[in-house]
Protein backbone atom coordinates (compact mmCIF):
# COMPACT_ATOMS: atom_id res chain seq x y z
CA UNK A 1 0.00 0.00 0.00
CA UNK A 2 1.32 3.45 -0.95
CA UNK A 3 1.07 6.16 1.69
CA UNK A 4 0.45 9.83 0.97
CA UNK A 5 4.08 10.59 1.89
CA UNK A 6 5.38 7.92 -0.49
CA UNK A 7 3.17 9.21 -3.29
CA UNK A 8 4.37 12.77 -2.71
CA UNK A 9 8.00 11.61 -2.71
CA UNK A 10 7.48 9.80 -6.04
CA UNK A 11 5.91 12.90 -7.55
CA UNK A 12 8.79 15.16 -6.49
CA UNK A 13 11.57 12.83 -7.66
CA UNK A 14 12.99 13.66 -11.07
CA UNK A 15 13.15 10.79 -13.59
CA UNK A 16 16.46 10.77 -15.48
CA UNK A 17 16.34 7.39 -17.28
CA UNK A 18 13.25 5.54 -18.46
CA UNK A 19 13.66 2.04 -19.89
CA UNK A 20 10.39 1.19 -21.62
CA UNK A 21 9.77 -2.39 -22.74
CA UNK A 22 13.29 -2.94 -24.07
CA UNK A 23 14.09 -6.06 -26.07
CA UNK A 24 17.57 -6.68 -27.43
CA UNK A 25 17.96 -9.51 -29.93
CA UNK A 26 21.28 -10.40 -31.58
CA UNK A 27 21.65 -12.52 -34.69
CA UNK A 28 24.69 -14.73 -34.39
CA UNK A 29 26.21 -17.63 -36.26
CA UNK A 30 26.42 -21.04 -34.66
CA UNK A 31 30.09 -20.26 -33.96
CA UNK A 32 28.99 -17.33 -31.79
CA UNK A 33 30.21 -14.62 -34.19
CA UNK A 34 27.80 -11.69 -34.55
CA UNK A 35 26.13 -11.35 -37.95
CA UNK A 36 26.49 -7.97 -39.65
CA UNK A 37 26.05 -6.39 -43.07
CA UNK A 38 29.51 -7.56 -44.16
CA UNK A 39 29.07 -11.25 -43.47
CA UNK A 40 25.30 -11.83 -43.30
CA UNK A 41 25.12 -12.88 -46.95
CA UNK A 42 27.66 -15.68 -46.77
CA UNK A 43 24.91 -18.27 -46.16
CA UNK A 44 27.39 -20.97 -45.11
CA UNK A 45 26.61 -20.91 -41.41
CA UNK A 46 23.23 -21.15 -39.73
CA UNK A 47 22.01 -17.98 -38.06
CA UNK A 48 20.27 -18.04 -34.72
CA UNK A 49 18.82 -15.34 -32.50
CA UNK A 50 20.00 -14.58 -28.98
CA UNK A 51 17.39 -12.73 -26.92
CA UNK A 52 19.74 -10.85 -24.56
CA UNK A 53 17.17 -8.54 -22.93
CA UNK A 54 13.46 -9.38 -22.70
CA UNK A 55 10.82 -6.65 -22.29
CA UNK A 56 12.62 -4.81 -19.47
CA UNK A 57 11.06 -1.64 -18.01
CA UNK A 58 12.05 0.59 -15.10
CA UNK A 59 12.52 4.26 -14.19
CA UNK A 60 15.64 5.68 -12.53
CA UNK A 61 15.55 8.94 -10.58
CA UNK A 62 18.04 11.72 -10.03
CA UNK A 63 20.60 10.95 -7.33
CA UNK A 64 20.12 7.17 -7.31
CA UNK A 65 22.98 4.69 -7.49
CA UNK A 66 21.68 1.59 -9.24
CA UNK A 67 23.42 -1.76 -8.89
CA UNK A 68 22.89 -4.23 -11.74
CA UNK A 69 23.44 -7.87 -10.82
CA UNK A 70 22.95 -11.21 -12.55
CA UNK A 71 24.85 -14.32 -13.54
CA UNK A 72 27.12 -14.33 -16.61
CA UNK A 73 25.15 -13.88 -19.81
CA UNK A 74 22.13 -12.38 -18.07
CA UNK A 75 22.02 -9.29 -20.32
CA UNK A 76 23.55 -6.74 -17.94
CA UNK A 77 26.12 -5.28 -20.35
CA UNK A 78 23.67 -5.33 -23.28
CA UNK A 79 21.16 -3.35 -21.23
CA UNK A 80 23.78 -0.80 -20.16
CA UNK A 81 25.01 -0.36 -23.73
CA UNK A 82 21.43 0.33 -24.74
CA UNK A 83 21.04 2.94 -21.98
CA UNK A 84 24.29 4.53 -23.15
CA UNK A 85 22.98 4.72 -26.72
CA UNK A 86 25.56 2.25 -28.09
CA UNK A 87 23.11 -0.59 -28.80
CA UNK A 88 19.76 0.07 -30.46
CA UNK A 89 16.88 -1.85 -28.81
CA UNK A 90 15.13 -4.33 -31.08
CA UNK A 91 11.86 -3.27 -29.46
CA UNK A 92 11.00 -0.63 -26.88
CA UNK A 93 12.90 2.56 -26.10
CA UNK A 94 15.28 4.23 -23.67
CA UNK A 95 14.82 7.87 -22.65
CA UNK A 96 17.49 9.84 -20.79
CA UNK A 97 17.56 13.43 -19.54
CA UNK A 98 21.29 13.73 -20.39
CA UNK A 99 23.82 11.74 -22.38
CA UNK A 100 24.96 8.75 -20.29
CA UNK A 101 28.71 8.14 -20.03
CA UNK A 102 29.68 4.46 -20.19
CA UNK A 103 32.84 3.45 -18.36
CA UNK A 104 33.74 -0.17 -19.00
CA UNK A 105 36.84 -2.30 -18.74
CA UNK A 106 36.91 -2.25 -22.54
CA UNK A 107 36.87 1.55 -22.81
CA UNK A 108 39.38 2.72 -25.38
CA UNK A 109 42.74 4.22 -24.44
CA UNK A 110 45.64 4.73 -26.85
CA UNK A 111 48.23 1.99 -26.13
CA UNK A 112 51.08 3.79 -27.90
CA UNK A 113 50.65 6.96 -25.80
CA UNK A 114 51.70 7.49 -22.21
CA UNK A 115 49.22 7.47 -19.35
CA UNK A 116 49.75 11.22 -19.04
CA UNK A 117 48.78 11.84 -22.67
CA UNK A 118 45.77 9.56 -22.32
CA UNK A 119 44.64 11.68 -19.38
CA UNK A 120 44.87 14.73 -21.65
CA UNK A 121 42.83 13.03 -24.38
CA UNK A 122 40.25 11.78 -21.89
CA UNK A 123 39.90 15.22 -20.31
CA UNK A 124 39.41 16.90 -23.68
CA UNK A 125 36.83 14.26 -24.65
CA UNK A 126 34.84 15.09 -21.51
CA UNK A 127 34.86 18.79 -22.32
CA UNK A 128 37.74 20.07 -20.19
CA UNK A 129 40.15 22.62 -21.62
CA UNK A 130 43.86 21.75 -21.89
CA UNK A 131 44.56 23.95 -18.89
CA UNK A 132 41.83 22.31 -16.79
CA UNK A 133 43.02 18.83 -17.76
CA UNK A 134 46.63 19.68 -16.90
CA UNK A 135 45.50 20.92 -13.50
CA UNK A 136 43.51 17.73 -12.86
CA UNK A 137 46.20 15.33 -14.12
CA UNK A 138 48.14 14.98 -10.82
CA UNK A 139 44.95 14.15 -8.87
CA UNK A 140 43.85 11.65 -11.54
CA UNK A 141 47.29 10.01 -11.48
CA UNK A 142 47.27 9.79 -7.69
CA UNK A 143 43.73 8.39 -7.60
CA UNK A 144 44.74 5.65 -10.05
CA UNK A 145 47.91 4.93 -8.05
CA UNK A 146 50.12 5.32 -11.13
CA UNK A 147 52.59 8.00 -10.06
CA UNK A 148 55.60 5.85 -11.00
CA UNK A 149 54.18 4.75 -14.37
CA UNK A 150 52.28 7.73 -15.77
CA UNK A 151 54.98 8.64 -18.32
CA UNK A 152 55.15 5.08 -19.71
CA UNK A 153 53.18 3.90 -22.78
CA UNK A 154 49.80 2.38 -21.98
CA UNK A 155 50.83 -0.86 -23.70
CA UNK A 156 53.18 -1.50 -20.78
CA UNK A 157 50.30 -1.32 -18.26
CA UNK A 158 48.55 -4.35 -16.85
CA UNK A 159 44.78 -4.62 -17.41
CA UNK A 160 44.25 -3.56 -13.80
CA UNK A 161 46.41 -0.44 -14.18
CA UNK A 162 44.57 0.52 -17.37
CA UNK A 163 41.17 0.04 -15.75
CA UNK A 164 42.19 2.14 -12.75
CA UNK A 165 43.26 4.96 -15.04
CA UNK A 166 40.01 4.77 -17.03
CA UNK A 167 37.98 5.04 -13.85
CA UNK A 168 40.10 7.90 -12.49
CA UNK A 169 39.69 9.88 -15.71
CA UNK A 170 35.92 9.37 -15.87
CA UNK A 171 35.42 10.01 -12.15
CA UNK A 172 37.31 13.32 -12.27
CA UNK A 173 34.09 14.93 -13.42
CA UNK A 174 30.59 14.85 -11.98
CA UNK A 175 28.39 13.26 -14.64
CA UNK A 176 24.62 13.54 -14.84
CA UNK A 177 24.48 9.81 -15.69
CA UNK A 178 27.53 7.55 -15.28
CA UNK A 179 27.48 3.84 -16.17
CA UNK A 180 30.26 1.71 -14.70
CA UNK A 181 30.56 -1.81 -16.10
CA UNK A 182 32.81 -4.06 -13.99
CA UNK A 183 35.39 -1.29 -13.47
CA UNK A 184 35.72 -2.16 -9.79
CA UNK A 185 36.47 -5.83 -10.43
CA UNK A 186 40.13 -4.91 -10.94
CA UNK A 187 42.44 -3.21 -8.50
CA UNK A 188 43.28 -3.74 -4.87
CA UNK A 189 41.12 -3.09 -1.83
CA UNK A 190 42.39 0.46 -1.41
CA UNK A 191 41.42 1.36 -4.98
CA UNK A 192 37.97 -0.19 -4.56
CA UNK A 193 37.41 1.86 -1.42
CA UNK A 194 38.45 5.07 -3.22
CA UNK A 195 36.21 4.19 -6.16
CA UNK A 196 33.20 3.45 -3.96
CA UNK A 197 33.71 6.67 -2.01
CA UNK A 198 33.92 8.64 -5.26
CA UNK A 199 30.68 7.08 -6.53
CA UNK A 200 28.92 8.06 -3.31
CA UNK A 201 30.19 11.63 -3.79
CA UNK A 202 28.78 11.68 -7.33
CA UNK A 203 25.47 10.34 -6.07
CA UNK A 204 25.36 12.97 -3.33
CA UNK A 205 25.84 15.75 -5.90
CA UNK A 206 22.62 14.51 -7.56
CA UNK A 207 24.35 12.53 -10.28
CA UNK A 208 22.94 9.13 -11.22
CA UNK A 209 25.25 6.10 -11.28
CA UNK A 210 24.72 2.59 -12.68
CA UNK A 211 27.14 -0.05 -11.42
CA UNK A 212 27.60 -3.59 -12.71
CA UNK A 213 29.74 -5.70 -10.42
CA UNK A 214 30.11 -9.33 -9.40
CA UNK A 215 31.04 -8.11 -5.92
CA UNK A 216 27.85 -8.11 -3.86
CA UNK A 217 29.75 -6.34 -1.09
CA UNK A 218 30.61 -3.45 -3.44
CA UNK A 219 26.97 -3.28 -4.56
CA UNK A 220 25.72 -3.17 -0.96
CA UNK A 221 28.34 -0.62 0.10
CA UNK A 222 27.63 1.70 -2.81
CA UNK A 223 24.10 1.38 -4.20
CA UNK A 224 20.77 2.76 -3.07
CA UNK A 225 18.80 0.36 -5.29
CA UNK A 226 19.51 -2.94 -7.06
CA UNK A 227 18.12 -4.41 -10.28
CA UNK A 228 18.55 -8.15 -10.85
CA UNK A 229 18.56 -9.44 -14.43
CA UNK A 230 18.51 -13.15 -15.19
CA UNK A 231 18.45 -14.60 -18.71
CA UNK A 232 17.40 -11.17 -19.96
CA UNK A 233 14.42 -10.90 -17.63
CA UNK A 234 14.06 -8.35 -14.83
CA UNK A 235 13.72 -10.65 -11.81
CA UNK A 236 13.72 -8.08 -9.01
CA UNK A 237 14.10 -4.33 -8.44
CA UNK A 238 14.31 -2.71 -5.03
CA UNK A 239 16.14 -2.57 -1.71
CA UNK A 240 19.80 -3.63 -2.13
CA UNK A 241 19.93 -6.05 0.80
CA UNK A 242 16.61 -7.68 -0.08
CA UNK A 243 17.49 -8.12 -3.76
CA UNK A 244 21.04 -9.33 -3.06
CA UNK A 245 19.82 -11.91 -0.53
CA UNK A 246 17.32 -13.25 -3.08
CA UNK A 247 20.07 -13.36 -5.71
CA UNK A 248 22.43 -15.21 -3.37
CA UNK A 249 19.72 -17.76 -2.62
CA UNK A 250 19.30 -18.25 -6.37
CA UNK A 251 23.03 -18.73 -6.96
CA UNK A 252 23.59 -20.77 -3.81
CA UNK A 253 25.88 -18.22 -2.15
CA UNK A 254 25.38 -17.99 1.60
CA UNK A 255 27.16 -14.67 2.30
CA UNK A 256 26.85 -11.07 1.03
CA UNK A 257 30.57 -10.51 1.62
CA UNK A 258 31.60 -11.86 -1.80
CORJO-V654812 format. One record per residue. RES is the residue in three letters. SS is DSSP state (hx for helix, st for strand, lp for the rest). OMEGA is omega as a letter, one per 20 degrees, with the letter a starting at -180 (* if undefined). Layout:
res->RES ss->SS omega->OMEGA
res->RES ss->SS omega->OMEGA
This chain:
res->UNK ss->lp omega->a
res->UNK ss->lp omega->r
res->UNK ss->lp omega->r
res->UNK ss->hx omega->r
res->UNK ss->hx omega->r
res->UNK ss->hx omega->r
res->UNK ss->hx omega->r
res->UNK ss->hx omega->r
res->UNK ss->hx omega->r
res->UNK ss->hx omega->a
res->UNK ss->hx omega->a
res->UNK ss->hx omega->r
res->UNK ss->lp omega->a
res->UNK ss->lp omega->r
res->UNK ss->st omega->r
res->UNK ss->st omega->r
res->UNK ss->st omega->r
res->UNK ss->st omega->r
res->UNK ss->st omega->a
res->UNK ss->st omega->r
res->UNK ss->st omega->a
res->UNK ss->st omega->r
res->UNK ss->st omega->r
res->UNK ss->st omega->a
res->UNK ss->st omega->r
res->UNK ss->st omega->r
res->UNK ss->st omega->a
res->UNK ss->st omega->r
res->UNK ss->st omega->a
res->UNK ss->lp omega->r
res->UNK ss->lp omega->a
res->UNK ss->lp omega->a
res->UNK ss->lp omega->a
res->UNK ss->st omega->r
res->UNK ss->lp omega->r
res->UNK ss->lp omega->a
res->UNK ss->lp omega->a
res->UNK ss->lp omega->a
res->UNK ss->lp omega->a
res->UNK ss->lp omega->a
res->UNK ss->lp omega->a
res->UNK ss->lp omega->r
res->UNK ss->lp omega->a
res->UNK ss->lp omega->r
res->UNK ss->lp omega->a
res->UNK ss->lp omega->r
res->UNK ss->st omega->r
res->UNK ss->st omega->a
res->UNK ss->st omega->r
res->UNK ss->st omega->a
res->UNK ss->st omega->a
res->UNK ss->st omega->r
res->UNK ss->st omega->a
res->UNK ss->st omega->r
res->UNK ss->st omega->a
res->UNK ss->st omega->r
res->UNK ss->st omega->r
res->UNK ss->st omega->r
res->UNK ss->st omega->r
res->UNK ss->st omega->a
res->UNK ss->st omega->a
res->UNK ss->lp omega->r
res->UNK ss->lp omega->r
res->UNK ss->lp omega->r
res->UNK ss->st omega->a
res->UNK ss->st omega->r
res->UNK ss->st omega->r
res->UNK ss->st omega->a
res->UNK ss->st omega->r
res->UNK ss->lp omega->r
res->UNK ss->lp omega->r
res->UNK ss->lp omega->r
res->UNK ss->lp omega->a
res->UNK ss->lp omega->r
res->UNK ss->lp omega->a
res->UNK ss->hx omega->a
res->UNK ss->hx omega->r
res->UNK ss->hx omega->r
res->UNK ss->hx omega->a
res->UNK ss->hx omega->r
res->UNK ss->hx omega->r
res->UNK ss->hx omega->r
res->UNK ss->hx omega->a
res->UNK ss->lp omega->r
res->UNK ss->lp omega->a
res->UNK ss->lp omega->r
res->UNK ss->lp omega->a
res->UNK ss->lp omega->r
res->UNK ss->lp omega->r
res->UNK ss->lp omega->r
res->UNK ss->st omega->r
res->UNK ss->st omega->a
res->UNK ss->st omega->r
res->UNK ss->st omega->r
res->UNK ss->st omega->a
res->UNK ss->st omega->a
res->UNK ss->lp omega->r
res->UNK ss->lp omega->a
res->UNK ss->lp omega->r
res->UNK ss->lp omega->r
res->UNK ss->st omega->a
res->UNK ss->st omega->r
res->UNK ss->st omega->r
res->UNK ss->st omega->r
res->UNK ss->lp omega->r
res->UNK ss->lp omega->a
res->UNK ss->lp omega->a
res->UNK ss->lp omega->r
res->UNK ss->lp omega->a
res->UNK ss->lp omega->a
res->UNK ss->lp omega->a
res->UNK ss->lp omega->a
res->UNK ss->lp omega->r
res->UNK ss->st omega->r
res->UNK ss->hx omega->a
res->UNK ss->hx omega->a
res->UNK ss->hx omega->r
res->UNK ss->hx omega->r
res->UNK ss->hx omega->r
res->UNK ss->hx omega->r
res->UNK ss->hx omega->r
res->UNK ss->hx omega->r
res->UNK ss->hx omega->r
res->UNK ss->hx omega->r
res->UNK ss->hx omega->r
res->UNK ss->lp omega->r
res->UNK ss->lp omega->r
res->UNK ss->lp omega->r
res->UNK ss->lp omega->r
res->UNK ss->hx omega->a
res->UNK ss->hx omega->r
res->UNK ss->hx omega->a
res->UNK ss->hx omega->r
res->UNK ss->hx omega->r
res->UNK ss->hx omega->a
res->UNK ss->hx omega->a
res->UNK ss->hx omega->a
res->UNK ss->hx omega->r
res->UNK ss->hx omega->r
res->UNK ss->hx omega->r
res->UNK ss->hx omega->a
res->UNK ss->hx omega->a
res->UNK ss->hx omega->a
res->UNK ss->hx omega->a
res->UNK ss->lp omega->a
res->UNK ss->lp omega->a
res->UNK ss->lp omega->a
res->UNK ss->lp omega->a
res->UNK ss->lp omega->a
res->UNK ss->lp omega->r
res->UNK ss->lp omega->r
res->UNK ss->lp omega->r
res->UNK ss->st omega->a
res->UNK ss->hx omega->a
res->UNK ss->hx omega->r
res->UNK ss->hx omega->a
res->UNK ss->lp omega->r
res->UNK ss->lp omega->r
res->UNK ss->hx omega->r
res->UNK ss->hx omega->r
res->UNK ss->hx omega->r
res->UNK ss->hx omega->a
res->UNK ss->hx omega->r
res->UNK ss->hx omega->r
res->UNK ss->hx omega->r
res->UNK ss->hx omega->a
res->UNK ss->hx omega->a
res->UNK ss->hx omega->r
res->UNK ss->hx omega->a
res->UNK ss->hx omega->a
res->UNK ss->lp omega->r
res->UNK ss->lp omega->a
res->UNK ss->lp omega->r
res->UNK ss->lp omega->a
res->UNK ss->lp omega->r
res->UNK ss->lp omega->r
res->UNK ss->st omega->r
res->UNK ss->st omega->a
res->UNK ss->st omega->a
res->UNK ss->st omega->a
res->UNK ss->st omega->r
res->UNK ss->lp omega->a
res->UNK ss->hx omega->a
res->UNK ss->hx omega->a
res->UNK ss->hx omega->r
res->UNK ss->lp omega->r
res->UNK ss->lp omega->a
res->UNK ss->lp omega->a
res->UNK ss->hx omega->r
res->UNK ss->hx omega->r
res->UNK ss->hx omega->r
res->UNK ss->hx omega->r
res->UNK ss->hx omega->r
res->UNK ss->hx omega->a
res->UNK ss->hx omega->a
res->UNK ss->hx omega->r
res->UNK ss->hx omega->r
res->UNK ss->hx omega->r
res->UNK ss->hx omega->r
res->UNK ss->hx omega->r
res->UNK ss->hx omega->r
res->UNK ss->hx omega->r
res->UNK ss->hx omega->a
res->UNK ss->hx omega->r
res->UNK ss->lp omega->r
res->UNK ss->lp omega->r
res->UNK ss->lp omega->r
res->UNK ss->st omega->a
res->UNK ss->st omega->r
res->UNK ss->st omega->r
res->UNK ss->st omega->r
res->UNK ss->st omega->r
res->UNK ss->lp omega->r
res->UNK ss->lp omega->r
res->UNK ss->lp omega->r
res->UNK ss->hx omega->r
res->UNK ss->hx omega->r
res->UNK ss->hx omega->r
res->UNK ss->hx omega->a
res->UNK ss->hx omega->a
res->UNK ss->hx omega->a
res->UNK ss->hx omega->a
res->UNK ss->lp omega->r
res->UNK ss->lp omega->a
res->UNK ss->st omega->a
res->UNK ss->st omega->r
res->UNK ss->st omega->a
res->UNK ss->st omega->r
res->UNK ss->st omega->r
res->UNK ss->st omega->a
res->UNK ss->lp omega->r
res->UNK ss->lp omega->a
res->UNK ss->st omega->r
res->UNK ss->st omega->a
res->UNK ss->st omega->a
res->UNK ss->st omega->a
res->UNK ss->st omega->a
res->UNK ss->st omega->a
res->UNK ss->lp omega->a
res->UNK ss->hx omega->a
res->UNK ss->hx omega->a
res->UNK ss->hx omega->a
res->UNK ss->hx omega->a
res->UNK ss->hx omega->r
res->UNK ss->hx omega->r
res->UNK ss->hx omega->r
res->UNK ss->hx omega->r
res->UNK ss->hx omega->r
res->UNK ss->hx omega->r
res->UNK ss->hx omega->a
res->UNK ss->hx omega->r
res->UNK ss->lp omega->r
res->UNK ss->lp omega->a
res->UNK ss->lp omega->a
res->UNK ss->lp omega->r
res->UNK ss->lp omega->a
res->UNK ss->lp omega->a
res->UNK ss->lp omega->*
